[in-house]
């Protein structure tokens, strides 16, 4: 495959797009890049870089610490905290609308998987993991039956994973009543485990020549998924944008506790309703269910892939969970001190229908505002560029494989044997000089829904586009 030179043109246009991205997300109180958070973490690491708190493998997907519990020099501790984010607010609205308590098991799964899959990215697949649950609620809005459904749902998800080599135990948790601070509820988890240092998957080993294998985020259930329903692939990231871009103003009027009124015209500006039926991939599903599809875990796949019997661990140079940051997440994992790499993702999965729905609703809102065609085409391109920074867009886990095509196909075979679609989505090249300079870079090939050239939408609906990120 021929190499690509990641030279961007129209620098000012791209800068304007980035500014638009920041303004749009800041206006909703969230961030696509989390630069402030990353800067704070980096500053803390520089000020408190003692051996006890510094990561043993700075480019690993999670922080890997010395084993201070046993002082075993060959062991390490991995601990992680994350949650379901604003998806809990969406679940609250759907539960209020339908009375369906089953949505809370999905939220419990979201909170768990956002920790579990991050931890498995570093190769911590062998030892049992201890999980704690943290819930903050407004007691006036969220009764005990919801808390019960969350706790029982978390236990059920862990029980369903154990037969597949994923051993997790609930170590308790905290439910805080914060009625004057929380409008509905937040649902979070923490996971801790031990692992041999020799097993750590260090993303600092990602190198030119690697194959990028993506594991699909959407589709019919995998063998290990007890919930026998179509999964939209939405995951647990970008739900603030998805909720407000897709759902109609009536949702905000009925459930004003689910958003900040300061958002004004950026809140619930879509046309869809929570219980509206849609036909998606030969499945009939409500809009609310589509946006609430539980986050798929890849833990059983990674446990099998990294087991010595698969014979592939030595070829795995990196594993990246495409969560916050979407398809650009890998750029945070590369070693900035090394020679620049250029990652090319030019064979992505078909964009799942849930992301198409979000894009269509964004365009409807633009047209409603009466913008001209030129501005509309530019805004559409900007929004697609942003979507690859926010959503997984078709695969939420990617494995960086050395060795060659045989090893990449081996990874694919492991995933497909468990019912998870997988394919080579791209490659890693040596970096090029130019506008991008000496930084690592990523080129994402967006393919329009028309499957070929000649379509409308400024070349983005029927054709395609390349987006460059650094």
N, C-alpha and C positions, 0 to 999 in steps of 0.2 A: 504493500500500500504506500502510495506516495506521501511524503511529508507535507505538512501545511505550514505556511508562515503566518503566525498570528499577528499580522500587522493591521491595526485598526485604521479606518479612515474617518473623516468628519469628526475630528476630536472634540470640537465644541458641541456637536450634536450629541455625542456620547456623554459628555459631561452634563449636558442638560438633562439627559435621560436619568443619569444617576441622581441629579438634584431632584428631579420629579419623583423618583423612587423614594428618596429620603423624606420629602415633604408629604407624600401620600401616606407613608407608614407612620411618620411622626404624628400626623393629624389624627390617626387612630390610636395613638398611644403605644404603638409597637414598632419593631425595627426588623427589616429584612436582613441586615448585616450584623447587628448587635456590636457595632464597633466600640461603643462606650463600655459595654460589659467586658469585651475582650481586652480593652485597654486597662480597665481596672484590675482584671485578673493578672495581666502581664506585670503591671506596676507592683502588685502585691508579691508576685513571685520574685521580682528583682529585689524588693526590700527585705523579704523573709526567705532567703534562699538557703536555709540550713539543710543539712543532710536529712533531717527528720521529716521535713515537709516538701522537699523537692522531688519531682517525679523521677523515677529511675530511667524512664524512657519518655523523654519530653514530646516526641512525635506520636506516641501511641494514642489511640482514640480516647482513652480514659487515663486519668492520673493513676500511676502505678507506684505505690509506696513501699519502703522497706517493711518487712514483717516485724513490727514492734511488739506484736503479741507473743511471739515465741523466740524472736531474735535469730531466726534461722536465716543465714546468709543466702541460701538458695531459694528462699520463698519470698513472696510479695503479697501485699494486700491491695485489693481494688475495691473502692467504695464509690457509689454514684447516687445522685439525687436528681429527680425529675418528676414530671407529672403530666396530667391530661390537658393542662392549659385552659384556654377559653372554650375548649370543646365541652367542658362541664356546664357552661352557661347555655350552650345549645341543647345539651341533653335535658337541662332543667326546663327549657321552653317546650321541648317535645313531650316530656313527661307531663307537664301541666296541660298540654293540649290533648294528649291521648290517654293519660293515666297508665301508660306502659312502663312498669318498673324494670323491665328487662334491659332498658337502655343503660342502667347503672352498672350492670356487669360489664358492658362494653367499655364504660369509662374506667372501671377498675382495671380492665385489661390494658387500656391505653396508658395509664399511669405506670403499670408494671413493665410493659414492653419498652417504654421509653428509657427505662433503666437497664432492663435485661439485655436488650440488643446492643446497647452501647458497651456494656461490660463484656459481652461475648466477642465484640470486635477486637479486643486485646488478647483473645485466646483463652479467657478464663472459663473454660467449659467443663472442667473435670470435677471440681469440688462443689459441694452444696453451697447455695447462697442463702443468706438471711435477709428477709424483706421486712421493712416496717411501713406502715401506712399513716399518712398525715392528712387529715381532713379539716378544713376550716369552713364553717357554715354560718349562715344567718338562720337561727333557729325558728324565727317567725315564718320563713319561707320554705325551709327544708326540714321536714319532720323525721322522726326516728326510723320510719319504714325505708326511707332512702338510705340512711346510714347503714341499716341492716343489709339492704340489697348490695351496697358497695362492699362491705366486709365479706359477706358470703360469696359475692361474685369473685372477689380476689382469691379467696381460698379455692373456689371451683376452678379457676383458670390454672392455678398452680398444680392442682390435682390432675388436670387434664394433660399437663406437660410432662409429668414425672415418667410415664411409660415411654416417653421419647428421649430419655436421657438428660432431662433438664430438671434438676433436683433443687426446689426452692421451698423454704419454710418461713411461715409468718411469725415474726418475733414480736408482734404487738404493734402499738402505734399510738396516735393521739387524735382525738376529735375535739377541736376547739370551737366554742360558740363565740363568734365575733360579729354579733349583729350590727354593731355601729361602724364596722370596718369592711365587712364583706356583704355584698348585695345578695348573692345566691350561695355559691360554694366553690371551693377549690379542692382538688383531689391530687395528692402527690404520694410518691413512694421513695424509699431509699433501699439500696441493695448493697450488701457487702459480701465479699468472698476472699479466699486465699488461692494462690496459684504458684506453680514453679516459675521462677524467673526465666528459665530456659524455654518456657512455652509462650512467652509474650510475643504477640504480633506487633511489630514496630513499623508504623507507617513511614518512618524515616528510611526504610528499605525500598520504597517505591522507586522504580528506576525506568529509564528508557528501555523499550523493548517489552515492557509488561503488557499483558492483555487485560482489559477491564471487562469482567463478567458481571452483569446486572441480574438481580433476582426480582421478579415482578412483584409489584405492590397490589395489583388488582386481579380479579378473576374468581373462579370457582374455588371452593375450600381446598386447602392442602389436606393431606392424609391425617395430619395431627390436629386439625382445627375442628373442634366439636361443634362449633356454630356452622351448620350446613347451609349457609346463605352466601350469595354473591358479595364479594368485598369490593367496594368502589376504589380502594387504594388511597383514600384521602389521608390516612395516618393521623398524626396529632399536631401537625405544624401548619400554620397558615389559616387556622380556623377563624380567626378574627376577620380576615379578608373574605374567606369563603362565606361566612355567615352573613356579613353585611352586603356583599356583592350579589348574593343569590336570593336571599329572602326579602319578602315584600315589607313595606312600612307597617302593615297591619300587625306583623309579629312584634315590632317594637311597641306599638300602641297597646297590645294585649299584655305584654310582659316587659314593661319599662325597666324593671330591675335587672334585665340582662344586658344593659349597655349604659354608657356614660352619655347623658343628654348633651354634653358639650360637643359630641361628634357631629351634631346637626345633620347636614345633608350627606354625610359619609356613613350614616347608620341606616341599616336596613333599606338599601336603595335598589334592591332587585325586584323581581316580579313573581317569584315562586312562593308557594305556601308550604308549610311543614308537612301537611298530610296529602299534598298533591301527588298523584300517581305519575310515574314515568316508566317508559320502556327502555331499559338499559341492557345492552349485550344479551338480548333475548330473555331478560329478567324483568318482572314487573315489581317496582320498588317505589316507596314514597320518598319525596325529596329529603325529608328529615332523616330517614334511614340511610339514604345515600351519603349524606354529610356526616352521619354518625357511625359509619362502618368502623368496627373496632380495628385498631392498629394491628396489622399482621406481625407476628413474631417470626423471625428466621432462626431462632435459637436451636431448634432441632436440626435444621439444615447445617448450621455452623458446627454443632456438636459432632455430627457425622462427618462433615468435611475435614475437621481438624483431628479426628481420631486416627491413630496410627495405622489402622487397617485400610483407610482410604489411600494412604501413601501420597498425600498431596500437601501436607503441612509445610514441608520444606520449600515448596514452590510458592506459598502464599506470602507475598511481600507486604501486603497491606489489606485492611478491611475497613470500609467507610460506611457509616450509617447516614444516609442522605436525609437527615431530619431537618433541624434548623439550618437554613442555608441552602436547602434543596440540592440541586445538582452541582452547586458550587462548593459544597461543604468540604470536599477534598482539598481545596486550596488552603484551608486552615491547618491541614495535617502535614503538609510538605515542609521539609527542612529548609528554612530561608538561607542557611549558610552554604548550601550545596549549589552546584551548577544548575541553572534554570531548567525546568522540565516544561514541556508543552503537552497537555492532555487533550485528546481529541475524542469527543463523544459523538460519533457520526452514524450510529446504528441503534438508536434508542427504540424502546418499545413504542407502539402506537400510543398516543396520548390518551389516557383513560377518559371515559365520558364525563366523569365528575369534573375534571379540569376543563374540558370543553364547555361544560355548563357554566362554570365560573367565567370563562372568557366571553361566552355569548351574553351573559348577564351584564358584564362590564361594558360590552359594546352597546347593548340596549340603553344603558344609562347614558353613555356618550351621546347617542343619537337623540335621546330625550332632551338633552341639554342643548341640542340644535347646533352642534359644532360642524364646521365645513369638512369636506372630504379630505383635504390635505391634512388638516389637523387630526382628523379621525384616523387616517392611515398611520401618521406618526405616533399617535397615542396607542394604537393597536400594537405596533412594534415594541413600543416601550413596555406595554403591559405584558406581552409575551416574554420579553427579556426579564422582567421582574418575577414572572411566575416560575421561571427556572431557578430563581434565587430563593423562592419561598416554598414551593411545593416539590414533591419528589418526581412528579410528572411521568410516572410509569414504573420506576424501580427505586426501592428505598434502601437497598443494600447492594454494595458493589465490592467485589473481590479483585484485588490486583495480583495477577498470576504471572510468574516467570516460567521459564522453561520452553514454552512454545504452545502451539495449538493443541497438542495432545493433553497437556495439563489443563488448559482452559476448558476443553471438552470434558475432562474429568470432573471439574467443578460443576459444569452444567448437568452432567449425568446424576450427580449426587442430589442436586436440587429437584430435578425432574422426577427422580425416583420417589420423592416425597410429595409430588403433586404441585410443586412451585415452578412456574415457567422461568426459564433462564436463558440468556444468550450473551454473546460477546457484543458489548455496546460501544466499545472504543479501544483506544490504545494509548500508550505513553511514548512520547518522542523526546529527543533532546530539544531544549529550548532554542528559540531563534532570537536574534537581535532585531531591533526596529523600535517602533513606538512603545512596544511592551517592555523593551529594555532587558534588564537582567532578572526580572521577576518571573516566578512560575506563572503559567497562564493556562487557560482552559478555553477551548472552543466547543460550543454546543451547537449541533445541527438541529434546528427545529424544522420538522416536516409538517406541512399543512394537512388538513383533514381530507383534502381532495385527492391526495395520493399522487399528484403530478403537477406539472406546470399549467399555466393558463387560467388558474382560478382567480377569484377576486381577493379582496382584503389586502391590497398592497403587497401581494406575493406571499402572504403569511397564512392564508386559509387554504388555497389550492396549491401553492408552491411551497416555498420554504425560506429559511434565513439562517445565518450563522451569527451567534452571539459570542463575543469574546469577553472573558472575565480575567482579572488578575488579583 
